[in-house]
Amino acid sequence: MDADLKTGQRTDSFSRKRLIVAIFFSLFAAGYLIVSVLAPVSKTESVNAEYMYKGPEKNGLNDTLLKDSSFIALYRQKAFLQARITMAATDSAVLSIDMTDSIARIEIKGVTVHSSGIKNIRLSSVFTKCDPYAITSLLSKPFVISKSFASIPKEPVVHKVAPRDTSEYKPYEIPDTSRKVYVNIILETENGFRLYMYQETNGSMPARLHRFTFDLTDRLRNAAYIIKCMGTLSKPEYKPYIKVTLPAKEVMAIYRAIPAKGQFAVRI
């Protein structure tokens, strides 16, 4: 009887400890979830703090002008041109995205070498909730790509071994173009923004499924990042996004044209 009683007490004690641990981790996870939800607000505040107009100054801008839609439109046009001029100083292909005209352009030395119509655009709430002057000032400099995630290789690689003599020569195999390739890209920048380039699905179920899988992989990657932040007791960084949809061949052309550490400019 005493042995059964002691066993029951140990079981109750173990259950209470497990419950305490479960409650602790639940509260800890809930806290990080709240921090993650509030992360866009924190990002908005940081952008405003860094790029908002610092007045007053002699012959400076007044508050009325800063809120005028016509002034903001002109300032955004100027910022876009300024970013493109900065990119034109490089020898590499760069990308400029003009959302007002729904056009994506590949440019070299300021000259457009290829353009494509954008079918759909989605923006993070940071772009709309930030001070208009602040977000435009941010866009006056080109984004610099730090890394990318893609459903296709950066460049098609063909491995060839030179034959030792003519008897070992084999005719070049024509690549199989019948295999359907789905193209979805994420470009992450040095200042913590993301450009998503999706191929248009045109009602294709396989294309939709591929995009769903691609997005799911991205969400799992973000979840792993948040869990890592929880383990290191660090604050997760919110990365505002720009999502555009283009024809598949255009997404492929853009991704393979610009360098791995290339640049792009955006006009909203």
Backbone torsions as a table, in degrees:
resi	resn	phi	psi	omega
1	MET	NA	-46.7	179.4
2	ASP	-63.4	-38.3	180.0
3	ALA	-64.3	-41.7	178.6
4	ASP	-64.2	-37.8	-179.7
5	LEU	-65.4	-43.6	179.1
6	LYS	-65.0	-38.9	178.3
7	THR	-63.1	-41.6	178.8
8	GLY	-65.3	-37.0	178.7
9	GLN	-66.4	-42.1	178.5
10	ARG	-63.3	-38.5	179.5
11	THR	-64.9	-43.3	178.6
12	ASP	-63.8	-40.7	179.4
13	SER	-64.0	-42.0	179.4
14	PHE	-65.7	-39.4	179.3
15	SER	-64.9	-40.0	178.9
16	ARG	-64.8	-40.0	179.0
17	LYS	-64.2	-42.9	178.3
18	ARG	-62.8	-39.0	179.4
19	LEU	-65.1	-41.7	179.3
20	ILE	-63.7	-44.1	178.9
21	VAL	-63.0	-42.5	-179.9
22	ALA	-63.5	-41.9	178.8
23	ILE	-64.6	-41.9	-179.5
24	PHE	-60.7	-49.1	-178.9
25	PHE	-67.5	-33.0	177.8
26	SER	-65.5	-44.5	178.2
27	LEU	-65.7	-38.9	179.0
28	PHE	-63.0	-46.2	179.3
29	ALA	-65.8	-39.1	179.0
30	ALA	-63.6	-38.9	177.6
31	GLY	-62.2	-43.3	178.6
32	TYR	-68.6	-32.6	177.0
33	LEU	-64.3	-41.9	178.5
34	ILE	-64.1	-42.6	178.5
35	VAL	-61.6	-40.4	179.8
36	SER	-65.6	-39.2	179.4
37	VAL	-66.7	-36.4	-179.1
38	LEU	-83.8	-4.9	-177.7
39	ALA	-58.4	-40.3	176.9
40	PRO	-59.4	-36.0	178.2
41	VAL	-64.6	-42.6	179.1
42	SER	-63.8	-39.6	178.9
43	LYS	-66.0	-40.9	177.9
44	THR	-60.0	-44.5	-179.9
45	GLU	-64.4	-38.6	-179.1
46	SER	-69.0	-37.9	177.2
47	VAL	-65.5	-44.3	178.7
48	ASN	-61.7	-42.2	-178.4
49	ALA	-64.4	-34.7	-176.3
50	GLU	-85.3	-35.3	-170.1
51	TYR	-115.1	-7.3	-178.8
52	MET	-64.4	150.1	-178.3
53	TYR	-60.4	126.5	-178.4
54	LYS	-96.9	89.4	179.2
55	GLY	-117.2	177.1	-1.5
56	PRO	-85.4	159.2	174.8
57	GLU	-147.3	166.3	-177.8
58	LYS	-62.4	129.8	-178.2
59	ASN	57.4	26.9	-179.2
60	GLY	-82.2	-177.3	-179.7
61	LEU	-85.3	145.3	177.0
62	ASN	-96.8	165.0	-175.2
63	ASP	-61.6	-35.1	-179.2
64	THR	-63.7	-43.3	-179.9
65	LEU	-66.5	-37.6	-178.4
66	LEU	-64.5	-23.4	-179.5
67	LYS	-100.0	-0.5	-179.3
68	ASP	-76.2	126.8	-175.8
69	SER	-64.0	-35.5	179.7
70	SER	-66.8	-40.8	178.2
71	PHE	-64.8	-44.3	-179.3
72	ILE	-62.1	-40.1	179.2
73	ALA	-62.3	-44.0	178.3
74	LEU	-67.1	-39.1	180.0
75	TYR	-65.9	-36.4	178.1
76	ARG	-68.7	-36.8	176.1
77	GLN	-63.9	-43.3	178.4
78	LYS	-63.2	-43.7	-179.1
79	ALA	-61.6	-40.6	179.8
80	PHE	-64.7	-44.3	178.2
81	LEU	-64.4	-37.9	179.5
82	GLN	-64.5	-42.8	178.3
83	ALA	-64.8	-39.5	179.2
84	ARG	-68.0	-36.3	176.7
85	ILE	-64.0	-40.4	177.4
86	THR	-61.9	-43.0	179.7
87	MET	-68.1	-31.2	-178.2
88	ALA	-65.2	-17.2	179.2
89	ALA	-73.7	-13.2	179.2
90	THR	-91.7	163.1	179.2
91	ASP	-92.7	-6.1	-174.2
92	SER	-91.3	163.5	172.4
93	ALA	-70.8	139.8	-179.9
94	VAL	-130.1	167.9	-178.0
95	LEU	-119.0	131.0	172.7
96	SER	-121.1	130.3	-177.7
97	ILE	-116.0	111.1	179.4
98	ASP	-102.9	101.6	-176.5
99	MET	-77.4	-21.0	177.6
100	THR	-68.9	-33.0	177.8
101	ASP	-105.2	-0.5	-179.0
102	SER	54.6	51.3	-179.4
103	ILE	-132.6	135.3	172.0
104	ALA	-111.2	130.4	-176.4
105	ARG	-124.0	138.9	167.3
106	ILE	-95.3	126.1	-176.1
107	GLU	-126.1	147.5	173.0
108	ILE	-131.4	122.0	-178.3
109	LYS	55.1	34.6	178.3
110	GLY	83.6	-2.0	-179.4
111	VAL	-101.8	129.2	178.2
112	THR	-73.0	121.9	178.6
113	VAL	-106.6	-14.9	178.3
114	HIS	-161.8	141.7	178.3
115	SER	-139.3	153.6	-179.4
116	SER	-147.1	144.9	177.0
117	GLY	-79.0	134.0	177.7
118	ILE	-86.4	128.9	-175.8
119	LYS	-86.2	-33.2	-177.1
120	ASN	-151.8	147.7	-177.6
121	ILE	-136.1	134.9	172.9
122	ARG	-135.1	137.5	-178.1
123	LEU	-122.6	147.6	172.1
124	SER	-62.7	152.2	180.0
125	SER	-63.3	-19.6	179.0
126	VAL	-59.0	-37.1	-177.7
127	PHE	-68.1	-28.1	-178.7
128	THR	-95.4	-25.6	-177.3
129	LYS	-92.1	-18.1	176.5
130	CYS	-69.3	157.1	172.5
131	ASP	-58.0	130.1	-176.1
132	PRO	-54.6	-40.6	179.4
133	TYR	-66.4	-40.1	-177.9
134	ALA	-64.8	-47.9	-177.6
135	ILE	-67.6	-32.4	177.8
136	THR	-70.1	-37.9	176.7
137	SER	-63.2	-38.8	176.6
138	LEU	-61.2	-40.2	-177.0
139	LEU	-77.8	-3.5	178.7
140	SER	-75.9	-8.6	175.7
141	LYS	-117.2	142.7	-179.2
142	PRO	-68.8	149.5	172.8
143	PHE	-78.1	139.3	178.2
144	VAL	-108.4	123.2	-176.7
145	ILE	-72.8	130.5	177.4
146	SER	-102.2	-35.9	177.2
147	LYS	-160.9	168.2	-177.9
148	SER	-143.0	155.7	173.3
149	PHE	-127.3	128.7	-173.6
150	ALA	-146.1	155.0	178.0
151	SER	-89.0	-1.7	177.7
152	ILE	-131.5	156.8	176.2
153	PRO	-68.0	153.7	180.0
154	LYS	-58.9	-43.3	177.0
155	GLU	-137.0	138.8	175.7
156	PRO	-67.4	123.6	-177.0
157	VAL	-106.0	129.2	178.1
158	VAL	-118.3	118.2	179.4
159	HIS	-91.4	126.1	179.0
160	LYS	-130.3	140.9	175.5
161	VAL	-117.2	124.6	-178.1
162	ALA	-67.0	133.0	178.6
163	PRO	-69.3	147.7	179.0
164	ARG	-73.7	-30.5	175.4
165	ASP	-153.1	177.4	-175.6
166	THR	-66.1	-23.3	-179.4
167	SER	-68.5	-23.1	-179.3
168	GLU	-96.3	1.1	-178.0
169	TYR	-67.6	134.7	175.9
170	LYS	-124.6	135.1	179.3
171	PRO	-59.8	149.8	179.0
172	TYR	-65.1	129.8	-179.5
173	GLU	-82.5	125.7	178.3
174	ILE	-71.4	126.3	-178.3
175	PRO	-61.7	148.8	179.9
176	ASP	-78.1	107.2	180.0
177	THR	-92.8	-1.2	-179.4
178	SER	-78.0	-20.6	-179.6
179	ARG	-71.9	125.9	-177.4
180	LYS	-76.5	128.2	179.0
181	VAL	-112.3	128.3	178.6
182	TYR	-104.8	133.6	-170.1
183	VAL	-117.9	113.5	174.7
184	ASN	-138.1	134.3	-170.0
185	ILE	-132.1	145.8	169.0
186	ILE	-127.2	123.9	175.1
187	LEU	-110.0	119.0	-179.7
188	GLU	-102.4	137.0	-173.7
189	THR	-104.4	166.1	-177.6
190	GLU	-66.1	-28.9	-179.7
191	ASN	-95.9	18.3	170.1
192	GLY	83.3	27.8	174.2
193	PHE	-110.8	161.7	-179.6
194	ARG	-132.3	135.7	173.9
195	LEU	-111.8	116.8	176.1
196	TYR	-98.5	129.0	174.4
197	MET	-120.2	111.1	-179.5
198	TYR	-104.7	147.2	170.5
199	GLN	-81.6	145.0	177.4
200	GLU	-69.2	141.1	-175.6
201	THR	-88.7	-27.1	-179.3
202	ASN	52.9	36.6	178.1
203	GLY	77.7	4.3	-178.9
204	SER	-75.5	123.0	179.8
205	MET	-65.3	-43.0	176.6
206	PRO	-60.1	-39.1	179.1
207	ALA	-66.4	-39.9	177.5
208	ARG	-64.7	-42.1	179.5
209	LEU	-63.4	-39.9	179.0
210	HIS	-64.6	-42.7	178.6
211	ARG	-64.1	-40.8	178.1
212	PHE	-59.8	-45.4	179.4
213	THR	-64.6	-40.5	179.3
214	PHE	-63.3	-44.7	178.5
215	ASP	-66.8	-38.8	179.1
216	LEU	-62.6	-42.4	177.4
217	THR	-60.8	-39.9	178.7
218	ASP	-65.7	-41.1	179.0
219	ARG	-65.6	-39.9	177.8
220	LEU	-65.4	-37.3	177.2
221	ARG	-64.0	-41.0	177.5
222	ASN	-67.0	-38.1	178.0
223	ALA	-63.8	-40.8	177.6
224	ALA	-63.1	-36.6	178.1
225	TYR	-64.9	-42.5	179.4
226	ILE	-65.6	-40.6	177.9
227	ILE	-62.8	-39.1	177.1
228	LYS	-63.0	-40.4	177.2
229	CYS	-63.5	-37.7	177.1
230	MET	-62.2	-41.1	-179.3
231	GLY	-67.2	-31.2	-179.0
232	THR	-100.0	3.7	-179.9
233	LEU	55.3	39.5	178.2
234	SER	-111.7	155.9	-177.7
235	LYS	-80.5	126.1	178.7
236	PRO	-68.0	139.9	-179.7
237	GLU	-92.1	130.6	175.3
238	TYR	-84.4	133.7	-178.2
239	LYS	-114.7	101.2	-179.3
240	PRO	-58.0	146.8	-174.1
241	TYR	-119.2	153.8	167.9
242	ILE	-125.6	122.6	-178.2
243	LYS	-119.1	123.4	179.1
244	VAL	-126.5	148.6	178.0
245	THR	-116.9	130.1	-179.8
246	LEU	-137.6	168.6	172.4
247	PRO	-59.0	148.4	-174.9
248	ALA	-55.8	-44.5	-177.2
249	LYS	-66.1	-28.2	179.2
250	GLU	-73.5	-41.4	176.8
251	VAL	-60.7	-43.8	179.6
252	MET	-63.0	-43.9	-179.1
253	ALA	-62.8	-43.6	-179.5
254	ILE	-64.7	-47.3	-176.3
255	TYR	-61.8	-39.4	-177.4
256	ARG	-84.8	-14.3	-179.6
257	ALA	-83.3	-41.7	-175.9
258	ILE	-84.9	146.9	-179.4
259	PRO	-65.4	163.4	179.6
260	ALA	-60.5	-34.8	177.5
261	LYS	-110.0	39.8	-175.5
262	GLY	-77.7	-168.6	-176.6
263	GLN	-131.6	155.1	171.8
264	PHE	-148.1	151.5	178.7
265	ALA	-119.5	151.6	-175.5
266	VAL	-133.4	137.2	171.1
267	ARG	-120.5	124.7	-178.7
268	ILE	-110.5	NA	NA
